[in-house]
Amino acid sequence: ALLAITFGRAVRRVTAREVRVMPAAAVRASVLVAAAASLAAGGPPVGDHVRDFPNYDDPITARAPLPHPRGAEEPCAKTGVVVQAALSGWGQVASGSYTPPASCPGPWQQVVLEVAGAVAGVQFDRFGAIWFRGVELLRTTTPEPSPQGIKWSIEKDVSDYRSLFLEAGELVIAIPNNLDATYTGVLHVNLSLSFFGGGAEVPRHTVHPLRNTTQLDHPLFGLVAKGPLGQVHKVSAPLNTMAARLDLYASGHECEEFWYSNELDGPGSQCGGGAFRELRVHINGHVVGAQYPFPAMYTGGANPLLWRPLTGILSFDIPAYHFDLTPVLSLLTSGPTNLTVEVVGNTDSGMWYLDGVLLLEHSEDEVIASGSVDFVQTKDAETSESIDGTAEKQVQSMRASMEYYVRGGLVLRSKDGKQRQLASEVQGTLSAWSKNIYTPMTGETVGNWHATTSSIYDGKRATVVLDYPFQLATSYAHDSTTMELVASIDFARKASFIFGEGDTAQALRLVNDMTSQAVYNRTSGAHRVVYKQTGNATNHLRIEAGAEAQRRLSSSSAACYQRRLAAKDGSVVADDIQDACQWSPGPYICGQDLCGAFHATSLELPTRAAAPRTRHIMRRAPTPPATPATSGVLPVRFGSWVPPLAEETQIA
């Protein structure tokens, strides 16, 4: 993105800064296009002297395993394949009919969506989603294939939506894809469902899509948000609603895929909008929630060799962003109310796909008799962005912060006429900074996005703390016969879920960090020879639990789960797992999210197994390719150099 292209894709743009600082930008762009097309197609003929890196191990990522209910570790029912899709067209939609399993009737304690994918040949990374009865279950992107083919799988806990599966309906998948003489990869995807713990208590919550995709011509294309305008919905809730949560599935594409590196608007800028984005939710024009989007990197981002075979954080499963709407229940239950979701900073040339799901918790004994809402905006959103420098080096800096605070009060009346009061509030604090540093041959993005959201329900507090440290460096170099592209990334997603206050608070902390470096070096003439294509990556995920876990932990010894992955040149060379988590009823870590938390006000910590489950896989690292024989001087190599990081780049 910083060098005008994403490997394996068409050219995104030649930005104004490139035109200013590099008169030969058109020449450079043509070279980059050739390199991208070459790598996406599996590379030019390389001979025996270079290992065939484009054929790589099946892609994986360090996700936490899904815990299952105690006493119901095995599924009581499986549907088999509900949808068997072979996706080859842009507007193609595949679906299958689901019927609740008669062998294990609901309600269930847990429902799991299982996705199995395969693709071979040449294809871009694609994005799409899966829905059931018009409700989105999964936002995903696909890995870029190898010539010989790859397979991948996803397990998604959809238990918060388990009431949907008590009735029959259509399971739908849409991942727009294109085939031609070059891009031959058909996406084969099978969908199935597994059910755990039948005969459970009837869920007290219902699930409602803000935009019912069953009524759209195409379930994905009807979710597009472009420019500054958001999506406006009319919503209402029944009087027996005791809590409300909005799940917002959101991902940026085209000019918004790399929003964190977008240049400021100006002459010649094609994406623009600057590098600030924020997901914001309004009720009747008042801010009731805000979060920063995670800077997800898809498997074609910056350099595909970064992600083979360890895919980027959240690339397979982009979880919904959660917003507590309980303080505004008196408005939602009084009639149709305007609910607006928007992406602050969104550009007309980019696309965000926004899909909201409303969860409502109900009472069998009480209804809302009256209520009030107090919108307290303690600090207006403050965003500053500027660019300084010379033709040799430009620095675009961004800083942002905001706070919001919403209080709600309800008077509840029971069937016997008794009344009681219920108070709730949500308070959020956000801050972010980033720098984009551009030189004629390098680009760098470094920053951090932080958000703390606290909800108080009937006197009990739950807090979520999110941190997204991020640094990406790319470089391009060439001489008369050789060109090289280098990329490195170091980023993380840190999420703390804290129940209670003070030293007695119970907390879960999920930390997922990844580093990766890649080099692609080849001749630039008509007869292309690849001299170097390397990739090295590590991915470390850990789950920490304890009364002090909301504080910064200096050691990973408090982790009850850890997984460390390492890969070199397309092969997984290490996979270490230590699993001591024994989960109790209540909220639990499920993949990259927290499940069982609606509307939880307390946490029972997982216990540590006396004999933790461990697994250690160490494979032989691939042999480095030999240097090809040449007549004369070897082409210039730049593979040992990675651009230095900017200030404020420490990732903890």
C-alpha positions in Angstrom: 0.0 0.0 0.0 2.8 2.4 0.9 4.6 1.6 -2.4 1.5 2.2 -4.6 0.7 -1.5 -4.9 -0.2 -4.5 -2.9 1.6 -7.6 -4.1 -0.6 -10.0 -5.9 -3.1 -7.3 -6.8 -3.7 -4.6 -9.3 -2.1 -1.2 -8.7 -4.0 0.7 -6.0 -2.7 4.2 -6.7 0.4 6.4 -7.5 0.0 9.0 -4.8 0.8 12.7 -5.0 3.9 12.3 -2.8 5.3 9.7 -5.2 4.7 12.0 -8.2 6.4 14.9 -6.3 9.4 13.1 -5.0 10.0 10.6 -7.8 9.8 11.9 -11.4 10.2 8.4 -12.7 7.1 7.3 -10.7 5.4 6.0 -13.9 8.5 3.8 -14.6 8.6 2.6 -11.0 4.9 1.8 -11.1 5.3 -0.3 -14.2 8.1 -2.3 -12.6 6.0 -2.9 -9.5 3.0 -4.0 -11.6 5.3 -6.5 -13.3 6.6 -7.8 -10.0 3.1 -8.1 -8.5 1.8 -10.0 -11.5 4.9 -12.2 -11.5 4.5 -13.1 -7.8 0.7 -13.5 -7.9 1.1 -16.0 -10.7 3.5 -18.1 -8.7 6.7 -16.3 -10.0 8.6 -16.4 -13.2 10.7 -19.4 -14.2 13.4 -19.7 -11.6 15.2 -22.9 -12.4 16.5 -25.4 -9.9 18.5 -22.9 -7.9 15.5 -21.4 -6.1 13.2 -23.3 -3.9 9.6 -23.1 -5.1 8.4 -20.9 -2.2 5.0 -20.1 -3.8 4.0 -23.7 -2.9 3.7 -23.4 0.9 2.2 -25.1 3.9 -1.5 -24.8 4.6 -2.2 -21.4 6.2 -2.8 -21.3 9.9 -3.0 -18.6 12.6 -2.5 -18.7 16.4 -6.1 -18.8 17.6 -7.3 -19.9 21.0 -9.1 -23.3 20.9 -12.8 -23.2 21.5 -13.6 -24.5 25.0 -16.8 -26.6 25.2 -19.2 -26.9 28.2 -18.2 -29.1 31.0 -19.8 -32.5 30.6 -20.5 -31.7 26.9 -17.0 -31.7 25.4 -18.2 -33.6 22.4 -21.0 -32.4 20.1 -24.5 -33.9 20.7 -25.3 -33.2 17.0 -23.6 -32.2 13.8 -25.4 -31.1 10.7 -23.0 -32.4 8.1 -22.3 -30.1 5.2 -25.1 -27.5 4.9 -23.5 -25.5 2.2 -21.0 -26.8 -0.4 -19.9 -23.8 -2.4 -17.6 -23.5 -5.4 -17.2 -19.7 -5.7 -16.0 -18.5 -9.1 -18.2 -15.4 -9.8 -18.3 -11.9 -8.5 -22.0 -11.8 -7.8 -22.3 -15.5 -6.8 -24.1 -16.5 -3.6 -24.3 -20.0 -2.3 -26.8 -21.3 0.3 -28.2 -24.4 1.9 -31.2 -25.2 4.0 -30.7 -25.8 7.8 -33.1 -27.8 9.9 -32.7 -28.1 13.7 -31.1 -31.5 14.6 -33.8 -33.9 15.8 -31.2 -36.0 17.6 -30.3 -33.2 20.0 -33.1 -30.6 20.2 -32.3 -27.2 21.5 -31.8 -25.0 23.3 -28.1 -25.7 23.4 -25.3 -24.4 25.5 -23.0 -23.8 22.5 -23.3 -23.6 18.7 -20.2 -23.7 16.5 -20.0 -22.7 12.8 -17.4 -24.8 11.0 -15.8 -23.5 7.8 -13.5 -25.7 5.6 -11.9 -24.0 2.5 -9.6 -25.1 -0.3 -8.2 -23.2 -3.4 -5.5 -24.0 -5.9 -3.9 -22.1 -8.8 -3.6 -18.4 -8.9 -6.1 -16.0 -7.1 -6.2 -12.8 -5.1 -7.2 -12.8 -1.5 -11.0 -12.3 -1.4 -13.3 -11.2 1.4 -16.9 -12.1 2.2 -19.3 -13.1 4.9 -21.6 -15.9 6.1 -25.2 -15.3 7.3 -28.0 -17.3 8.8 -31.6 -16.1 8.6 -30.3 -12.7 7.5 -27.9 -12.4 10.5 -24.2 -12.2 9.9 -22.2 -14.9 11.6 -18.7 -14.4 10.2 -16.7 -11.7 8.3 -13.7 -13.3 6.6 -10.9 -13.1 4.0 -9.4 -15.9 2.1 -5.7 -16.8 1.8 -3.9 -16.5 -1.6 -3.3 -20.0 -3.0 -0.3 -21.9 -4.2 -0.2 -23.7 -7.5 -0.5 -27.1 -5.9 -3.3 -25.9 -3.6 -3.9 -25.1 0.1 -6.6 -25.8 2.7 -7.7 -23.8 5.7 -10.4 -24.0 8.4 -12.3 -21.7 10.8 -14.2 -22.5 13.9 -16.5 -19.7 15.0 -18.5 -19.8 18.2 -21.9 -18.4 17.5 -23.5 -19.2 20.8 -24.6 -15.6 21.4 -26.9 -16.1 18.4 -28.0 -19.6 19.4 -31.7 -18.7 19.6 -31.7 -18.3 15.8 -30.9 -22.0 15.3 -34.1 -23.1 17.1 -35.8 -22.6 13.8 -35.1 -23.7 10.2 -33.6 -21.2 7.8 -31.0 -20.6 5.0 -27.3 -20.6 5.6 -25.7 -18.2 3.1 -22.1 -17.5 1.9 -20.9 -14.7 -0.4 -17.2 -14.2 -1.3 -17.0 -12.3 -4.6 -14.4 -14.0 -6.9 -13.3 -13.6 -10.5 -11.7 -16.2 -12.9 -9.8 -15.6 -16.1 -6.9 -17.1 -18.0 -4.5 -16.0 -15.3 -6.5 -16.1 -12.1 -7.8 -19.6 -12.0 -8.5 -20.3 -8.3 -12.0 -21.4 -7.5 -12.9 -21.0 -3.8 -14.3 -24.3 -2.5 -15.9 -23.7 0.9 -18.0 -26.1 3.0 -20.2 -24.9 5.9 -21.5 -27.0 8.8 -22.7 -26.6 12.4 -22.0 -28.4 15.6 -24.2 -28.3 18.8 -23.0 -28.9 22.3 -25.0 -29.4 25.5 -28.6 -30.0 24.4 -31.5 -29.3 26.8 -30.0 -26.1 28.1 -32.0 -23.2 29.5 -34.1 -21.3 26.9 -32.0 -18.2 25.9 -33.4 -15.0 27.3 -32.2 -12.9 24.4 -33.3 -12.5 20.8 -31.2 -11.6 17.7 -32.2 -9.0 15.1 -30.2 -7.8 12.0 -30.3 -4.1 11.4 -30.4 -4.8 7.7 -32.0 -8.1 6.8 -29.8 -9.5 4.1 -32.5 -11.9 3.0 -34.2 -8.9 1.5 -31.2 -7.7 -0.5 -30.3 -8.6 -4.1 -26.8 -9.5 -2.9 -26.2 -9.9 0.9 -22.8 -8.3 0.8 -23.2 -5.5 -1.8 -26.1 -4.0 0.1 -23.9 -3.3 3.1 -21.5 -0.8 1.5 -20.9 2.6 3.1 -19.0 5.2 1.1 -18.0 8.7 2.1 -19.0 10.5 5.3 -22.6 9.2 5.3 -23.3 6.3 7.6 -26.1 3.8 7.7 -29.3 5.0 9.4 -31.7 2.4 10.8 -35.1 2.6 12.6 -35.0 0.3 15.6 -37.4 -0.4 18.5 -37.5 -3.0 21.3 -40.3 -4.5 23.3 -41.0 -3.2 26.8 -39.7 -6.4 28.5 -36.2 -5.7 27.2 -33.6 -5.5 30.1 -30.4 -5.1 28.1 -29.2 -4.4 24.5 -26.0 -4.8 22.6 -25.1 -3.9 19.0 -22.6 -6.2 17.2 -21.1 -4.3 14.3 -19.3 -6.3 11.6 -17.0 -3.8 9.8 -14.1 -4.1 7.3 -12.5 -1.6 4.9 -11.7 -2.4 1.3 -10.4 -0.8 -1.9 -9.0 2.6 -0.9 -10.0 1.9 2.7 -8.1 -1.5 3.1 -5.0 0.4 4.2 -6.8 3.4 5.8 -4.0 3.8 8.4 -1.6 4.8 5.6 -3.9 7.0 3.5 -2.5 10.4 2.5 -4.3 13.6 3.4 -6.5 15.1 0.7 -4.8 17.3 -1.7 -3.9 17.8 -5.4 -3.2 14.5 -6.9 -4.3 12.3 -4.0 -6.5 9.5 -5.1 -7.5 7.8 -1.9 -7.0 10.6 0.6 -9.0 11.1 3.8 -5.9 10.9 6.0 -5.0 8.1 8.4 -7.7 8.5 11.0 -10.8 6.2 11.1 -13.3 5.5 13.9 -16.4 3.4 14.1 -19.1 5.5 15.8 -22.7 4.7 16.8 -25.4 7.4 17.3 -28.9 7.3 18.8 -31.0 10.2 17.6 -27.8 12.0 16.7 -26.1 11.4 20.1 -22.9 9.4 20.4 -23.5 6.2 22.4 -20.4 4.3 21.3 -17.1 4.6 19.5 -14.2 2.2 18.7 -11.2 2.2 16.5 -11.1 -0.5 13.8 -8.3 -3.0 14.0 -5.6 -2.5 11.3 -6.1 -5.9 9.8 -3.7 -7.1 7.1 -5.2 -9.5 4.6 -3.0 -12.2 2.9 -2.2 -10.0 -0.1 -1.2 -7.0 2.0 2.2 -5.3 1.5 3.9 -8.6 0.3 2.2 -12.0 0.2 5.4 -13.7 1.4 4.7 -12.1 4.8 1.6 -14.3 5.3 2.7 -17.7 3.9 1.8 -19.8 5.8 1.1 -17.7 9.0 -1.8 -15.4 8.1 -2.3 -12.0 9.7 -4.1 -11.4 12.9 -7.9 -11.5 12.4 -7.5 -12.3 8.6 -9.7 -15.4 8.8 -12.2 -14.1 11.4 -12.8 -10.4 11.9 -15.0 -10.4 15.0 -17.8 -7.9 15.5 -17.2 -4.7 17.4 -19.5 -4.6 20.5 -21.5 -1.6 21.7 -23.6 -1.6 24.9 -26.9 0.2 24.2 -28.6 -0.6 27.5 -28.5 3.0 28.8 -30.8 4.1 25.9 -33.4 1.4 26.4 -36.0 3.9 27.4 -35.7 5.4 23.9 -35.6 2.0 22.1 -38.8 0.9 23.8 -40.7 4.1 23.3 -41.0 3.6 19.5 -38.9 3.6 16.3 -35.6 5.3 17.1 -32.8 6.4 14.7 -29.7 4.3 15.1 -26.8 5.4 12.9 -23.5 3.6 12.3 -20.7 5.4 10.6 -17.0 5.3 9.8 -15.5 8.7 10.7 -12.9 9.6 8.0 -14.3 7.3 5.3 -13.6 8.4 1.8 -15.7 8.4 -1.4 -13.1 6.3 -3.2 -13.1 3.6 -0.5 -15.6 1.1 0.8 -16.6 -0.1 4.3 -19.0 -3.0 4.6 -21.1 -2.5 7.7 -23.5 -5.0 9.1 -25.2 -4.5 12.5 -26.8 -7.2 14.7 -28.9 -6.1 17.7 -29.1 -8.5 20.7 -31.9 -7.9 23.2 -32.2 -9.6 26.6 -35.8 -10.1 27.8 -37.5 -10.6 31.2 -40.5 -12.9 31.7 -41.6 -11.0 34.9 -40.9 -7.3 34.3 -41.5 -4.5 31.8 -40.3 -1.0 31.5 -42.8 1.5 33.1 -40.7 4.6 32.4 -37.1 5.8 32.0 -34.7 8.5 31.2 -31.4 9.0 29.2 -28.6 11.5 29.9 -26.1 12.1 27.2 -22.9 13.4 28.7 -20.1 14.1 26.2 -17.2 14.9 28.5 -14.7 15.5 25.7 -15.5 16.3 22.1 -13.6 14.3 19.5 -10.2 16.0 18.8 -8.3 15.0 15.7 -5.2 16.6 14.2 -3.3 15.5 11.1 -0.5 17.2 9.3 2.3 16.5 6.9 5.8 18.0 6.9 9.1 17.5 5.2 10.9 17.8 2.0 11.0 15.9 -1.3 13.4 13.5 0.2 11.4 12.7 3.3 7.8 13.5 4.4 6.2 12.7 7.7 2.4 12.6 8.1 1.4 12.7 11.8 -2.0 11.9 13.3 -3.3 12.3 16.8 -6.9 11.7 18.0 -8.8 11.4 21.2 -12.4 11.5 22.5 -14.6 10.6 25.4 -18.3 9.8 25.7 -20.6 9.1 28.6 -24.2 7.9 28.5 -26.4 7.2 31.6 -29.8 5.6 31.6 -32.4 4.9 34.3 -35.4 2.6 34.1 -38.4 2.0 36.3 -39.4 -1.6 36.1 -42.8 -3.0 37.0 -43.3 -6.7 37.7 -46.4 -8.7 37.1 -47.6 -8.3 40.7 -47.3 -4.5 40.4 -44.1 -4.0 42.3 -41.6 -1.5 41.0 -37.9 -1.2 41.1 -35.2 1.0 39.5 -32.4 -0.1 37.2 -29.5 2.1 36.4 -26.9 1.6 33.6 -24.2 3.6 32.1 -21.5 3.4 29.4 -18.3 5.5 29.3 -15.6 5.3 26.7 -12.1 6.9 26.3 -10.2 6.6 23.0 -6.8 7.8 22.0 -4.6 7.1 18.9 -1.5 8.3 17.2 0.3 7.3 14.0 3.1 8.4 11.7 3.5 7.7 8.0 7.0 8.3 6.8 7.7 8.5 3.1 10.9 8.7 1.1 11.4 8.1 -2.6 12.1 4.4 -2.0 10.6 3.6 1.4 7.4 3.8 3.3 6.7 3.3 7.0 3.6 3.3 9.2 3.8 3.2 12.9 1.2 3.9 15.5 -1.1 2.7 18.4 -4.8 2.7 18.8 -6.2 2.5 22.4 -9.8 2.3 23.7 -11.3 1.7 27.2 -15.0 1.1 27.5 -16.7 0.6 30.9 -20.3 -0.5 31.4 -22.1 -0.4 34.7 -25.3 -2.4 35.0 -27.3 -2.4 38.2 -24.1 -1.4 40.1 -21.8 -4.0 38.5 -19.0 -2.9 36.3 -17.5 -4.6 33.2 -14.6 -3.0 31.3 -12.9 -3.8 28.0 -9.5 -2.4 27.2 -8.2 -2.7 23.6 -4.7 -1.8 22.3 -3.5 -2.1 18.7 0.3 -1.4 18.4 1.3 -1.4 14.7 4.5 -0.9 12.6 4.9 -1.7 8.9 8.0 -0.9 6.8 8.4 -1.3 3.1 11.1 -0.5 0.6 11.8 -0.7 -3.1 15.3 -0.7 -4.7 16.6 -1.4 -8.2 19.6 -1.0 -10.5 19.8 -1.5 -14.2 19.1 -5.2 -14.1 17.6 -6.1 -10.7 14.7 -4.9 -8.5 13.8 -5.8 -5.0 10.8 -5.3 -2.6 11.3 -5.7 1.1 8.6 -5.6 3.8 8.5 -6.1 7.6 5.6 -5.9 10.1 5.3 -6.0 13.9 1.8 -5.7 15.2 -0.5 -6.9 18.0 -4.0 -7.1 19.3 -4.4 -6.9 23.0 -7.8 -7.2 24.7 -8.5 -7.2 28.4 -12.0 -8.1 29.7 -12.3 -7.0 33.4 -15.3 -7.7 35.6 -15.6 -5.7 38.9 -13.4 -2.9 40.3 -10.2 -2.5 42.2 -7.9 -5.3 43.3 -10.7 -7.8 43.5 -11.6 -7.4 39.9 -11.5 -10.6 37.8 -10.0 -10.3 34.3 -9.1 -12.2 31.2 -6.4 -10.8 28.9 -5.9 -12.0 25.3 -2.7 -11.0 23.6 -1.9 -11.9 20.0 1.3 -10.5 18.5 3.0 -11.2 15.2 6.2 -10.3 13.4 7.1 -11.1 9.8 9.7 -10.1 7.2 9.8 -10.8 3.5 12.1 -10.1 0.6 11.5 -10.5 -3.2 14.4 -10.0 -5.5 14.5 -10.7 -9.3 15.8 -9.5 -12.6 13.8 -6.7 -14.2 14.3 -7.7 -17.8 12.0 -9.6 -20.1 13.6 -12.9 -19.1 13.1 -12.9 -15.4 15.0 -14.9 -12.9 14.1 -14.8 -9.2 17.2 -14.5 -7.0 15.6 -14.3 -3.6 12.2 -14.8 -2.2 12.2 -15.3 1.6 9.7 -15.0 4.4 10.2 -15.4 8.2 7.3 -15.0 10.6 6.4 -15.7 14.3 2.9 -15.6 15.9 2.4 -15.7 19.7 -1.0 -15.9 21.4 -1.6 -16.1 25.1 -4.5 -16.0 27.5 -3.9 -14.6 31.0 -6.4 -14.8 33.8 -6.5 -13.6 37.4 -7.5 -10.9 39.9 -4.4 -8.9 38.8 -4.6 -9.6 35.1 -6.1 -6.2 34.4 -2.7 -4.8 35.3 0.2 -5.0 33.0 1.8 -8.4 33.5 5.6 -8.5 33.2 5.8 -12.2 32.7 3.9 -14.8 30.6 3.9 -17.2 33.6 0.4 -16.1 34.4 -0.8 -17.4 31.0 -3.1 -20.4 31.2 -2.8 -20.8 27.4 0.0 -20.1 25.0 0.7 -20.9 21.4 3.9 -20.0 19.5 4.1 -20.5 15.8 7.2 -19.9 13.6 7.5 -20.2 9.8 10.4 -19.9 7.3 10.1 -19.7 3.6 6.6 -21.1 3.4 7.0 -23.9 5.9 5.9 -24.1 9.5 9.0 -24.8 11.5 7.7 -24.7 15.1 4.3 -25.0 16.7 4.3 -25.0 20.5 1.1 -25.2 22.6 0.7 -25.0 26.4 -2.9 -25.3 27.5 -3.8 -25.3 31.2 -7.1 -23.5 31.0 -10.1 -25.2 32.5 -13.1 -23.0 31.9 -15.9 -22.4 34.3 -19.5 -21.5 33.3 -19.8 -17.9 32.2 -17.6 -15.8 29.8 -14.8 -17.5 28.0 -12.2 -16.7 25.3 -13.4 -18.0 22.0 -10.8 -17.6 19.2 -10.2 -13.8 19.1 -13.3 -12.7 21.1 -15.1 -13.1 24.4 -18.2 -15.3 24.3 -20.9 -15.8 26.9 -20.6 -12.2 28.1 -24.1 -10.9 27.1 -25.3 -9.7 29.6 -22.7 -11.0 32.1 -21.8 -8.9 35.1 -19.3 -11.3 36.8 -16.5 -13.7 35.8 -15.6 -17.0 37.2 -11.9 -17.4 36.3 -10.7 -20.6 34.6 -8.7 -22.9 36.8 -5.2 -24.2 35.8 -4.9 -27.9 35.0 -2.6 -29.8 37.3 -1.0 -31.4 34.2 -1.2 -28.8 31.3 -1.7 -30.2 27.8 1.4 -29.5 25.7 2.4 -30.1 22.1 5.7 -29.3 20.5 6.3 -29.7 16.8 9.7 -28.8 15.4 10.4 -29.2 11.7 13.5 -29.0 9.8 14.0 -25.5 8.3 14.0 -25.4 4.6 17.5 -25.3 3.0 18.4 -21.9 1.6 18.6 -21.8 -2.2 22.0 -21.8 -3.7 23.3 -18.7 -5.6 22.7 -19.1 -9.3 25.8 -19.2 -11.5 26.2 -16.2 -13.7 28.7 -14.9 -16.3 30.0 -11.6 -15.0 28.9 -9.5 -12.0 26.0 -10.6 -9.9 23.0 -8.3 -9.8 22.8 -5.9 -6.8 21.1 -7.4 -3.8 19.3 -5.4 -1.1 17.9 -8.3 0.9 19.7 -7.6 4.2 18.3 -4.1 4.6 15.0 -3.2 6.3 13.9 0.4 6.8 14.6 1.7 10.4 11.6 2.3 12.6 10.4 5.7 13.5 10.2 7.3 17.0 7.6 6.0 19.4 7.7 2.5 18.0 8.2 0.5 21.2 5.7 -2.4 21.3 5.1 -3.9 24.7 
